[in-house]
C-alpha cells in the first residue's frame, strides 16, 4: 500500500531525562547516595533525609539533636543492599567530627563515633557483601587520625596512626585494604587497611577523590580551574584527563567497575561511560549552584540538586 510504513521496520528512541523529586525538601543539599535499584536513597542537608520509595517521599531523620555546619565536607552513604546508612559531619557547637549509622534501612540513626575539637576531615565508605568498613580521616590543622571501623561504627578494626598531614579527600576499596587520602600537596596511599601509608608529594590541591571497588582506578578533582586527575595504579601516579576539559570541577564519582565516571562544576555535569575517554554533558535544566552529585554503584543513576533546590534524578 502506497504511503504505508510498517512499524516493525523502525523504532523511536528517546534520551533519558531528569525528574524533579518534589516530595523532598527544597533545601541546601550537601550530598546524595542511591542504591542500584533506585528504591532507596539518602540526602544530607544539616540532617539526613531518607527515601525508600524511589524518591516519591522523604523523611527527615534527626540525629539525636545534633546539627551540622557545612564548612567541611559532609557525606552520606547507603550500602548496596540498602540496609546500612552512614553520615559524617561536624557538630556546630563544639566543632567535633561525628559519624552516625543506621543498620535498619535508615529508620533510625545512632552515634557511632565522635571526636571533639577537630579541625577538618574526609570520609568514605564501601560495601563488602553485607558488611561495611569505612575510614575516617579526622584532622587538626596539621595532623590527622586514620581509623578503619566496622558497622555500626563502634568497633575500631585498625588505627592507622596519628600526626599525619590533614586529608581533604579520601577513597577506599571495597574490602578496605586500599586507601587514597589526599590533601595539602600530598597524596597518601595505603595497601594495608591504613596501617601504613606511602606519601607522594605533589602540587595538587585535591577537592575530591573517588576509586572503584578494586581501588586501582581513581579520579580526582582539584581546586581552581584544572583537568581531572586519574590514576590506574592505586593512586601512586596521576595524569591529566584532558577529554573533560580544564574546568572548576567541584567533585567526582566512579562506578564500582570504574568504567562510568561523573564530574561536575556548579553548573555542569559530565558523564563518561568509557573510563574517561569521552564525556557527555548530562546537566539538568537550570543548573546553577550544584554542590554535590550522587552516583549509584552501577553508574546508571545520577542524583543532584541546585543549592537550594529539589533533588533531581536521571536513569540511564
C-alpha positions in Angstrom: 0.0 0.0 0.0 1.4 3.3 -1.1 2.5 5.6 1.8 2.3 2.8 4.4 5.2 2.4 6.9 5.4 -0.9 8.7 6.2 0.0 12.3 8.4 -3.1 12.7 10.9 -1.6 10.4 11.9 1.3 12.6 12.0 2.4 16.2 11.9 5.7 18.1 14.3 6.2 21.0 14.4 9.0 23.5 17.2 10.3 25.7 16.9 9.9 29.4 15.5 13.0 31.2 15.8 14.4 34.7 12.9 14.1 37.1 12.5 16.6 39.9 11.8 14.9 43.3 9.4 17.4 44.7 8.5 15.1 47.6 11.8 16.1 49.1 12.6 19.4 50.9 13.7 22.4 48.8 16.8 23.0 50.8 20.6 23.2 50.8 21.7 19.7 49.9 25.3 18.7 50.6 25.5 15.1 49.4 23.5 12.2 48.0 23.7 8.5 47.6 21.4 5.9 46.0 21.1 2.1 45.6 21.2 0.4 42.2 17.5 -0.4 42.0 16.7 3.3 42.7 14.3 2.5 45.5 16.4 3.8 48.4 18.3 7.0 48.6 19.7 9.4 51.2 20.4 13.1 51.1 22.3 15.2 53.6 21.1 18.7 54.5 22.1 19.5 58.1 20.2 16.3 58.9 19.8 13.1 56.8 16.7 12.6 54.7 15.8 9.1 53.6 13.5 7.9 50.8 12.5 4.2 50.5 10.0 4.7 47.6 12.2 5.9 44.7 12.3 9.5 45.9 8.5 10.0 46.0 8.6 10.9 49.7 11.4 11.8 52.0 11.6 11.5 55.8 14.0 13.7 57.9 16.0 11.7 60.5 17.0 13.8 63.4 20.4 12.6 64.8 19.7 13.0 68.5 19.5 16.7 68.3 22.9 17.3 66.5 23.1 19.8 63.8 26.0 20.2 61.3 27.9 23.0 59.9 28.6 23.0 56.2 32.1 24.3 56.2 33.6 20.9 55.8 32.7 18.0 53.6 29.5 16.4 54.8 29.0 13.0 53.4 26.3 10.3 53.4 26.3 6.8 52.1 23.9 3.9 51.6 25.0 0.3 51.2 24.4 -1.7 48.1 21.6 -3.7 49.7 20.0 -0.6 51.2 20.4 -1.7 54.8 23.2 0.4 56.1 23.4 4.2 56.1 26.2 6.3 57.3 26.8 10.1 57.5 29.7 12.2 58.5 29.9 15.9 59.5 31.0 18.4 62.1 28.9 19.5 65.0 28.2 23.2 65.0 28.6 23.7 68.7 31.9 22.1 69.7 33.4 21.6 66.3 33.7 17.8 66.8 33.5 15.3 63.9 30.7 12.8 64.1 29.7 9.6 62.4 26.1 8.4 62.6 25.0 5.0 61.5 21.7 3.3 60.6 21.6 -0.5 60.4 17.8 -0.7 59.7 17.5 0.9 56.3 17.5 4.4 57.6 14.7 4.1 60.1 16.9 5.3 63.0 20.4 6.8 63.2 22.7 6.4 66.2 26.0 8.0 67.1 28.7 5.6 66.1 31.9 7.6 66.9 32.9 11.1 67.6 36.0 13.2 68.2 35.8 16.7 69.7 37.6 19.8 68.7 38.8 18.6 65.3 39.6 20.9 62.5 38.6 19.1 59.3 38.0 15.7 57.9 37.4 13.4 55.0 35.2 10.3 54.8 34.4 7.3 52.6 32.6 4.0 52.9 32.5 0.9 50.8 30.4 -2.3 51.0 31.9 -5.7 51.2 29.0 -8.1 50.8 26.5 -7.3 53.5 29.2 -5.9 55.9 30.6 -2.4 55.9 34.0 -0.9 56.6 34.9 2.7 56.4 37.8 5.0 57.0 37.6 8.4 58.7 40.4 10.9 58.4 40.0 13.2 61.4 42.5 16.0 61.4 43.5 19.1 63.2 45.1 21.9 61.2 48.3 19.9 60.8 47.8 16.3 61.8 45.3 13.5 61.2 43.9 10.3 62.7 43.2 7.4 60.3 40.9 4.7 61.5 39.1 1.8 60.0 35.7 0.9 61.6 33.1 -1.7 61.1 29.3 -1.3 61.3 27.8 0.1 63.5 30.9 2.3 63.7 31.8 1.3 67.3 34.4 -1.3 66.5 37.8 0.0 65.7 39.4 -2.6 63.4 42.5 -0.7 62.7 44.1 2.5 63.8 46.2 4.0 61.1 48.2 6.3 63.4 48.3 9.9 64.2 50.3 13.0 63.3 49.8 12.8 59.6 49.1 15.7 57.3 45.4 16.7 57.1 43.4 15.0 54.4 40.8 16.8 52.4 39.5 13.9 50.4 39.6 10.1 50.8 38.7 7.0 48.9 38.8 3.3 49.8 38.5 -0.1 48.0 35.5 -2.3 48.7 37.5 -4.6 51.1 39.0 -1.6 52.9 42.6 -2.6 52.1 43.4 0.2 49.6 43.2 3.8 50.8 43.9 7.0 49.0 44.0 10.1 51.2 44.7 13.5 49.6 45.3 17.0 50.8 47.8 19.8 51.2 50.0 18.8 48.3 50.4 15.2 49.4 48.6 12.0 48.3 48.9 9.2 50.8 48.4 5.6 49.6 47.9 2.5 51.8 47.7 -1.1 50.8 47.3 -2.3 54.4 44.0 -1.0 55.6 45.6 2.2 56.7 48.2 0.6 58.9 50.9 2.4 56.9 50.9 5.0 54.1 53.3 5.9 51.4 53.4 9.7 50.8 53.6 11.1 47.2 54.4 14.8 47.3 52.9 16.9 44.5 51.5 20.3 43.8 47.9 19.2 43.7 45.2 20.8 45.9 42.7 18.0 45.8 39.0 18.7 46.4 37.5 15.3 45.9 38.7 11.8 45.1 36.9 8.5 44.2 38.0 5.0 43.4 36.4 1.8 42.1 35.8 -1.3 44.1 39.3 -2.7 43.4 40.9 0.6 44.3 43.2 0.5 41.3 41.3 3.1 39.3 40.8 6.6 40.8 39.8 10.1 39.7 40.2 13.4 41.5 39.1 17.0 41.1 41.4 19.8 42.0 41.0 23.3 43.5 40.6 26.1 40.9 40.4 25.5 37.2 42.2 22.3 36.2 41.9 19.0 34.5 40.6 15.9 36.3 43.4 13.7 37.5 43.2 10.0 37.0 45.2 7.0 38.3 45.4 3.4 37.3 47.9 2.2 39.9 46.0 2.6 43.2 46.9 6.3 43.5 50.7 6.1 43.2 50.8 8.2 40.0 48.4 10.6 38.3 47.8 12.0 34.9 45.6 14.7 33.4 42.3 13.7 31.8 42.1 16.3 29.0 38.9 14.9 27.4 36.7 16.5 30.1 38.4 19.9 29.7 40.0 22.2 32.2 37.2 23.4 34.5 36.5 24.3 38.1 35.3 20.8 39.0 33.8 20.5 42.4 33.6 16.7 42.7 33.9 13.3 41.1 32.2 9.9 41.3 33.1 6.5 39.8 31.1 3.3 39.4 32.1 0.0 41.1 33.8 -1.3 37.9 35.4 2.0 37.1 34.0 2.4 33.6 31.4 5.0 34.4 32.5 8.3 35.8 31.0 11.6 36.9 32.4 15.1 37.3 30.7 18.4 37.9 31.1 22.1 38.3 28.4 24.4 39.8 26.5 24.4 36.5 27.7 21.4 34.5 27.5 17.7 35.0 29.7 15.4 32.7 29.4 11.7 32.5 31.7 9.1 30.9 30.9 5.5 30.1 34.3 4.6 28.7 36.6 5.1 31.7 37.1 8.8 30.9 38.0 8.6 27.2 34.9 10.7 26.2 32.4 12.7 28.2 28.8 13.7 27.7 27.0 16.7 29.1 24.0 15.5 31.2 23.4 18.7 33.1 19.8 19.2 34.3 17.9 22.3 33.1 18.6 25.4 35.2 21.7 24.1 37.0 23.5 27.0 38.6 24.6 26.1 42.1 25.4 22.4 42.3 27.3 21.3 45.4 27.2 17.5 45.1 26.1 14.6 42.8 25.4 11.0 43.8 26.1 8.0 41.6 24.7 4.5 42.1 27.2 1.7 42.4 26.4 0.5 38.8 26.7 4.0 37.5 23.3 4.0 35.9 21.6 6.6 38.1 22.6 10.1 39.0 21.1 12.3 41.6 21.9 16.0 42.1 20.3 19.4 43.0 20.8 23.1 43.0 21.7 24.6 46.3 19.0 25.3 47.4 16.6 23.2 45.4 14.7 20.0 45.0 16.8 16.8 44.2 16.7 15.6 40.6 17.3 12.1 39.3 18.2 10.6 35.9 18.3 6.9 35.0 20.3 5.5 32.1 
